């Protein structure tokens, strides 16, 4: 599992580090071109807009074309956009570069690659590793982005992004295996539109939107409150981000264990969302007077938020991959990631405006109401069955005869991994045992192996 997960995690970390590192200074960089408010908004949010547009089509394409090739193409497009931004001399050139950056929208495809290369039982652990890496890259970007931007210039940050992307492409070419060739357990391949009919996927997609909206929003609030209202320096931000990130990383492991080992994914979703609600409640009732003890409510709220974010981040991707059938994973994870980017765009663009008109207390109170709505939707989420897989040698069984197993109770799906020459049967471990599944498959054995 580690052998397949680490290279893909490295790719995701390098890509997201390049994407995040410019966030603290991109608005200042755009202002240096005497940008209009519209062009300033496009310079900051343009990459998210094209991510939204291209994420789902690229996810669908990855279900038909080798995912590794799709990721390589996406990284190349992202690198080209980064180079254009680094060389930009006008605001229009910067906006074009940002739009091209977002067109390399392969975040969902990288997640789908993990589901292809890592066995079901280890998927949440793999997602937790990737989620932890991305989380760490975000925190690192928030710490070093302003320092490099202030001393070398924001164009250097885009140059670093292009270099990191090139490193990702080399890592992909040399360390990531080709996507396994898989055939599926049906004659007529269902339409990708089936993913839009699944209630559980809808709820998880909505959760992705809420999570990313509130995540981006809080990173708008934190520097504004710390610098503008508390009167502290920008250099003080690391004192908030660093302990929060450490606490968040520590929360990931138990959350993943509860979700995967004990089959309590829905409970973990409730806990993570409740952490968001509690975090913003603390922020709402905090005080911006440094002499008031209520200032610690703000800091406590930020720490709780990191716990909630770290709890939800790996679990939601794992759930999206579990609710989707094998042939829908690229599409489902592409849609899931798209909702997240819409949330990032909404949280980033609306955060400053709402903070200006409402203030931190009322804004946070509004978020508490949103969290209550989010929690209510989770009651309709179905806790995924405790799934297990059986791996049978393809040469020993008649593949055509396996179609009869589709109607058997407790069978979730089955498909063939032609690269590894195995048949994979996913079943509900709460209603079926491994021996029962093996007995169920006995009639499908080839004659030469029957007794």
N, C-alpha and C positions, 0 to 999 in steps of 0.2 A: 504493500500500500504506500509506504513512504517513498519508495523508488519512483513510483508514478506521480505521486502527489507533489513532492518538493519542486521538480522542474516547472510544473504548471503554476504552483504557488509563486515561484520566483518570477515567472512571466507576469502574473497578475500584480505582484508587489512592485516590480519595476515600472509597469505601465501605469499603475495608480499613483505611484510616487511622482512620476512625471506629470500626471494630470493634476495632482493635488498641490505640487510645490509652487505653482504659479498663483494659486488662489489668494494668498495673503497680499499680493502686490499687483495683481492684474488690473484692478481698477485704477491704481495710481499710474500704471504704465499707460493705460488708455487715455487718462487725463493729460498725460504729457504730450499727446498728439492734438490737444485742443478738441477732443471729441465732443460731439453733441450727445445729449442724454440717450438718444436712441442708439447711436453707435457705441456708446459706453456700455449700454445694456447688452448689445450683441457681442461685444468683446468679452464680457464676463460670462454671459449665458449662452452664447452661440454654440459652443461645443455640446452643451446639454440638449439644445434643440435638435441638432443633427443626430445625436445619440438616440433621441426619442424616435426620430424618423427611420433610422436604419437598423436599430437593434432587432426588431421583430423580423423584417425581411431577411436579415443575415442569419438569424436563428433558424428560420424556415429553410434557407439554402443549406445550412449545415446538416440538416436531416437528410439531404440528398447528395451532398458532396462531402468529401473527406474533410472533417472538421479541422485537421491540422493545416490544410491548404487555406481554408477560410481564415483561420487565425493569422497565418503568415501574411495574407493579403491585407487584413485589417491593421496589423501592426505596421506594415509598410505605408499604408495611407496615413496612419497616425503620425509616423515619423516625417512624412512629407509636410503635413500640416504644421508640425513643430518647427521644422526648418524655415518655413515661410514666416511663421511668427517671429523667429529669432532674427530674420533678416528684414523684418517690416520697417519701413520708413514712413508709412502713412497709416492712419486708422483703418482705412479700407483694406489695406494689405493684411493688417492684424486680424480683422474680422474674417477675411477669407481664410486665413490660416486656421483660426479657431473653428470655423465651420468644417474645414477639411479634417481637422483633428477628430471632431465628433463623428465623422463618417466612418472612422475605423472602429466601429462599435462591436467589439468581439468579447465583451465581458461575459455575456450569457453563454457564448460558445465555449469559452474556457471552462466555465462551470460544467457544461455538458460533457466536455472531454473527460473531466474527472469522473462523471457518472459512467462513462464508457470504460474507463481504465481501472476503476476501483470497484471491488465487489460491494454489493448492497449493504452487507453487514458492517462495512467499514466506512460507509459514505459520509455519515455525520462527522466522524473523526476527521476525514479528509477535508470536508467543508469547514470544520472548525480551524484546521491548520491554515487553510486559505483565508478564512475570515480574520484570523489573528494576524496574519501577514499583512493583509490590506489595512486592518485597523492600525497596526504599527507604522505602516507607510504613511498613513494620514497624519498620525501624531508627529512623526519625524518631519514631514513636509511643513507642518504648522510651525515647527521649531526652527528649521534651517532656511525655509523660504524667505522670510523677511531679512535674515542676515545676509544671504547671498545677494538678494535683490538690492539691498541698500548699499552694499559694498562694490558689487560688480555690474549691477544693472539687470533689469528684468529680462532683457534679451538673452542674457547668459542662462537664465533659468530655462528658457525654451531650448537653448542649445544643449543643456544638460538633459532635458527631456528627450530630445532626438537621440542623443547618445545612449540613454537608458533603453530606449525602444530598440535601437540596433542590437544592444546586448540581449534583449528579450528574443529577438529574431534568431540570433545565434544559438541561444539556449533552446529555443523551440526546434531548430533544425538538428541539433546534436544530441539532445537529451530526452526529448519527448517521442515516444513510439507512435507509429502510424495508428490512425483510428481503426479499431477492430471492425472487420466486415461482418455485419449482422443482418440476418433475415428474420422475418417475424412470423407470428403464429396466426396468420390470416391470409385469405386469398385476395381479397380486395382491400388494398391499403386505404384505411380511413383518411378522411380529409383533415388537414391541420386545423380546420374550423372546430373540430371536436373539442379542442382545448378550451374554446370559448364557452362551452356548455357545462363545464365542470364547476360546480358550486364551490368546491374546496379550493380550486385554483383561483377563482375569482376573489375569495377571501384572502388568500395568501398574496395575491397581486395587490389588493387594496392595502394589506398590511405593509407590503414593500413601499407603497406610496407614502403611507403615514410615517413609517420609520425614517425614510430618507428626507421627507419634508421636515420633520422635527429635528433630525440630526443636523441638516444644513442650517435650519433656523437657529439652533442653539449656538452654532459657531459664528452666527452673525451677532447674537446677543452677548456672548462672553466678552469679546474684545471691546464692544461698545460700552458695556457696563464697567468693565475693569478699568479702561482708559478714560472714558468720558465722565462716568459718574463716580467711580471710586478714586479717580485722580491718580491712578498708578501708572507706571510706564509700560510700554509694549513688551519690554524685556521680562516683565513679571508674569507674562502669560504662561511661560514654561512651568511656573509653580502650580498652575491649575491643570495644565494638560498632562504633565508627566505622571503625577500620582493617580490621576483619573485613568490614564491609559494602563498603568500597572494594575490597578484594581479591576479594570475591565478584562484584561487578559486572564487574571486569576479567576474571574467569574465564568469564563468560557468553558473550562474543563468540566465543572460540576453540572452546568446546564446541558452540555452534550451527553454526559453520562445518564442524566435523568431522562433525557429525550430518547436516546437510542437504547441503552441497556434495559431501562425499565419501561420503555414504550409510552412515555408521558409527554409527548411533544406538545399536545394541546395545553397541558398544565404549564409547560415552560413558556409558551406563547402568552398565557395569562400573566405569568410572573413578570416577564419582560415588559409587557405593556403597562402593568401596574407600576413598574419602576419608572417608566416615562411619566405617568400621571403624578406619582409622588415627587419626582424631580421637579417638574414644572410647578407643582403646588408649593414646594419649598421656595422656588425662585419668586413666585407671585407674592408670597408673604415675607420676603426678605426686605432688608432696608439698605439703601445705598449710602447711609451715613457710616463712615469708617469707625466711629466711636460707638456705634450701636452693636450689641451682641447679635442682632438679627442678620448681620452681614454673613455670619456663619451659616445661616439658612441658605443663602445663595451658593456658597461653596459646597455645602452638603448636597444641595440639589444637583449641582454639576457632577459631583462624584457618583450620586445615585444614577444620573443619566448614563454615565459611562458603563455602569453595571448593566442597565437595561439594554443599551445598544449592543454590548458584547454578548449578552444572553440571546438576543434575537437574531443577530446577523448570520451566524452559521446555521441556525435551526430553520430559518425560513427558506433558504436555498435548498436545504435537504428535503424539506416538506414539498417544495415545488417539484423536485425531481421524483419524489415518491408518488405524488398524486398523478403525475403524468405517466402514460404508458411509455415503453422503451422507445417506440418510433416517434414519440412526441416530445422527447426531452429537449432537443435543441429549440423547438418552437416554444415550448412552455417556459423554458428558462430565458429565452429571448424576450417574451412578453413580460415575464416577471421582472427582468432587468429594466425593461422599458418603463414600467410603472415606477421603479426606483428613480430613474433619471428624470421623469416628470416631477416626482416629489422633490428631487434636488433642485430642479429649476424653479419650482413654486416656492420652496423654502428660502432659496437664495435671493430671488427677486422680490418676494413679498416681505421678507424679514425686516429689511431696512425701513420700508414704508410703514409697516405696522408698528414697528418700534418707535418711529417718529411721531405717529398720530396717537398711539395708545399708551406708550410707555411700557416699561418692562413688566410692571405688576399686572396690568390689564391684559397685555399680550399673553403672558404666561397663564393667566386665568382662562383665557379663550382656548389655549392649548389643552388645559385640563378637561374642558368640555369635549374637545375633539377626542381625547384619550378615552373618555367615558363611552362615546359613540363607537370607537375602535373596539373596546372591550365587549360591547354588546354584540358586535358582528361576530366575534370569536365564538359565541355560544352556538352558532350554526356550523362551525368548523368541525368536521369529523376527525376524531383522533385516528391516525392511520393504524391499520392492523399491524401487529407485531409480525413483520415480514421476515421470512427466511428464504434462502435459495438452495436448490439442489442442482448440482452440476453433473450431467450425465454425458458419457462419451457418445458423440454423434454416430460413430461407426457401428455402435452396438444396437441402434434403434432405427426403425423406419420413421423418417421425418414426416411423411405424409400421414401416417396413422395417428400422429400426435394431435391432429386437428380435433380428434374426438375428446380430448381432455379439456377443451375449452369450457364445456358445460359442467364439469365436475365441481361440486361445492368445495370452497376453500382454495381454489386455484385462481390466483390474481391475473397472471399472464405467463406465457412461455415464449421463448425466442431462441434463435440459434446464433452462436458466435462462431462464424466460419473460420476466423483467424485462429482461434484456439481449438476448433473442432469439437465444440461442446454444445449441448442443449441446456439451457438455463430455465428452470422452472421456479417461479416466484409463488409462494403460497402463504396462507394465513396460519402462522404458527400457533394461534390460539384455538383453531378448529381442526388442524391436521398435524400429524407427526411425520417425521422424515420417513419412517418405515411404511406408513400408509401411502405416501406419495410414490415410493419405490414400487410397492405392490400395485398401485394404480397404473404405473407405467409398464409393468411386466408384459402385458399383452402386445405392447408395441415393439418388443425386441425382434431383431432380425432372426430369421429361421436358423441361421448357422450358429446363433448363440443361445437358442432356446433348448430346453431340456425335456 
